[in-house]
Amino acid sequence: MITQTPWFERKFDFNFPVGLFPVILERLRGTVFRIEGMAKGKTDDELTQKVEGTWSAKEHVGHLYDLEQLWFGRIEDFLSGKQILRAADLNNKKTHEANHNRKDIEQLIAQFSSARNQLIGKVENIDETTAAVTALHPRLQTPMRLIDSLFFVAEHDDHHLAKMRELFQTVQPKLHDRANALGRKEI
């Protein structure tokens, strides 16, 4: 299996046309449905299981929700003409302190869905000129357009969805092995 590139090692080329805006927006709309599809039928054990200190599936979903405020704020930065976008907490303090594993997956998905709908509502009717407004991304130290920022969010979503899928592929066999050791046929 190919090892996924860590998020902070990712490099981005923002050289696509503004005409991809509807496609990027559709990716952002679809994230919640992909999360629901992955979580469907999973037990709480599967959703809270961690492998080698990584986040659980619930923590990945919670993290996506935690960052919606940042993404929305950056859209506001673009729209208000700021030269530099607000910085992210690179230590993810909010996610580490939130204890997302104690929450129901339905609650986490509903929170994320509500926040994502607000973000989409903020940008879905912008024009091409607004989509091309630029500001400096503080960590990447590169200018990005508003459309690039949305692409960045979609890539971040996909990064965590890929991590969740990998986690489920790792966790499922371990849970079945544990159930078999306890003399159960199914979990």
C-alpha positions in Angstrom: 0.0 0.0 0.0 1.2 3.5 -0.8 1.9 5.6 2.3 -0.1 8.9 2.4 2.0 12.1 2.4 1.7 13.9 5.7 -0.4 17.0 5.5 2.3 19.4 6.5 4.6 18.0 3.8 2.1 18.7 1.0 3.0 21.2 -1.7 0.3 22.9 -3.7 0.2 24.4 -7.2 -2.7 26.8 -7.6 -2.7 27.2 -11.4 -6.1 26.0 -12.4 -8.8 28.2 -13.9 -11.5 29.9 -11.9 -14.0 27.9 -14.0 -13.3 24.9 -11.7 -15.1 26.7 -8.9 -18.4 24.7 -9.3 -16.4 21.4 -9.2 -14.5 22.4 -6.1 -17.7 23.6 -4.4 -19.3 20.2 -5.3 -16.4 18.4 -3.6 -17.0 20.5 -0.5 -20.7 19.7 -0.5 -19.9 16.0 -0.8 -17.7 15.6 2.2 -20.5 15.1 4.7 -22.0 12.4 2.5 -18.7 10.6 2.2 -18.3 10.7 6.0 -21.8 9.3 6.5 -21.1 6.5 4.0 -17.9 5.5 5.8 -19.4 5.7 9.3 -22.6 3.8 8.3 -22.8 0.5 10.1 -19.6 1.0 12.1 -19.7 0.3 15.8 -18.6 2.8 18.4 -15.5 0.6 19.0 -14.6 1.0 15.3 -15.3 4.7 15.4 -13.2 5.4 18.5 -10.3 2.9 17.9 -6.9 4.4 17.5 -3.9 2.8 15.9 -0.4 3.7 17.1 -1.5 7.0 18.6 -3.3 8.3 15.5 -6.7 10.0 15.7 -9.8 7.9 15.7 -12.5 8.2 13.0 -14.6 10.4 15.4 -11.6 12.6 16.0 -11.0 13.0 12.3 -14.6 14.1 11.8 -14.4 16.3 14.9 -11.2 17.9 13.5 -12.9 18.7 10.2 -15.7 20.4 12.2 -13.2 22.2 14.3 -11.5 23.8 11.3 -14.7 25.0 9.7 -14.5 28.2 11.7 -11.0 28.8 10.3 -12.1 28.2 6.7 -15.1 30.5 7.1 -12.9 33.2 8.7 -10.4 33.0 5.8 -13.3 33.5 3.4 -14.1 36.6 5.4 -10.4 37.6 5.1 -10.6 37.4 1.3 -13.9 39.3 1.1 -12.7 42.1 3.4 -9.4 42.6 1.4 -6.9 41.3 4.0 -3.4 40.8 2.7 -2.6 37.9 4.9 -5.1 35.1 5.8 -5.6 34.2 9.5 -3.3 31.5 10.8 -4.3 28.0 11.8 -3.4 26.5 15.1 -0.8 24.1 13.9 -0.9 22.1 17.1 -4.7 21.4 16.7 -5.3 22.3 20.3 -9.1 22.5 19.7 -9.3 19.0 18.4 -7.1 17.5 21.1 -9.2 19.1 23.9 -12.6 18.5 22.4 -12.9 14.8 23.4 -14.7 14.0 20.2 -14.7 10.2 21.1 -17.3 10.9 23.8 -19.8 12.3 21.2 -22.2 10.3 19.0 -21.0 10.1 15.4 -24.4 11.5 14.3 -23.8 14.6 16.5 -20.3 15.1 15.0 -21.6 14.7 11.4 -24.5 17.1 12.1 -22.2 19.7 13.5 -19.8 19.4 10.6 -22.7 19.5 8.1 -24.2 22.6 9.6 -20.8 24.4 9.6 -20.0 23.3 6.1 -23.4 24.5 4.8 -22.6 27.9 6.3 -19.3 28.0 4.4 -21.0 27.0 1.1 -23.7 29.5 1.6 -21.0 32.2 2.0 -19.4 31.4 -1.3 -21.8 29.7 -3.6 -23.0 32.9 -5.4 -19.7 34.7 -5.7 -18.5 36.0 -9.1 -15.3 35.2 -11.0 -13.6 38.4 -9.9 -14.2 37.6 -6.2 -13.1 34.0 -6.7 -9.8 35.3 -8.0 -9.1 37.7 -5.1 -5.7 36.9 -3.5 -4.1 36.9 0.0 -1.0 35.3 1.5 -1.4 31.9 3.1 0.6 32.3 6.4 2.1 28.7 6.6 2.7 28.1 2.9 4.0 31.7 2.4 2.4 31.8 -1.0 -0.4 33.9 -2.4 -3.6 32.1 -3.0 -6.9 33.0 -4.5 -10.2 32.5 -2.8 -10.8 29.5 -5.1 -7.4 28.1 -4.1 -8.4 28.4 -0.5 -11.5 26.3 -1.2 -9.4 23.8 -3.1 -7.1 23.6 -0.1 -10.1 22.9 2.2 -11.3 20.1 -0.2 -7.8 18.6 -0.2 -7.7 18.8 3.6 -11.1 17.0 3.7 -9.9 14.3 1.4 -6.6 13.9 3.5 -8.7 13.1 6.6 -11.2 10.9 4.7 -8.3 8.8 3.4 -6.9 8.5 6.9 -10.3 7.4 8.1 -10.5 4.7 5.4 -7.0 3.5 6.2 -8.0 3.4 9.9 -11.1 1.3 9.2 -9.1 -1.1 7.1 -6.7 -1.5 10.0 -9.2 -1.5 12.9 -11.7 -4.0 11.4 -9.4 -7.0 11.5 -8.1 -6.1 15.0 -11.6 -5.9 16.4 -12.6 -9.3 14.8 -9.4 -10.8 16.2 -10.3 -9.5 19.7 -13.9 -10.8 19.4 -12.6 -14.2 18.3 -10.2 -14.3 21.3 -13.2 -13.6 23.5 -15.1 -16.5 21.9 -17.6 -14.4 20.0 -18.5 -15.0 16.4 -19.4 -11.4 15.5 -18.9 -7.9 16.9 
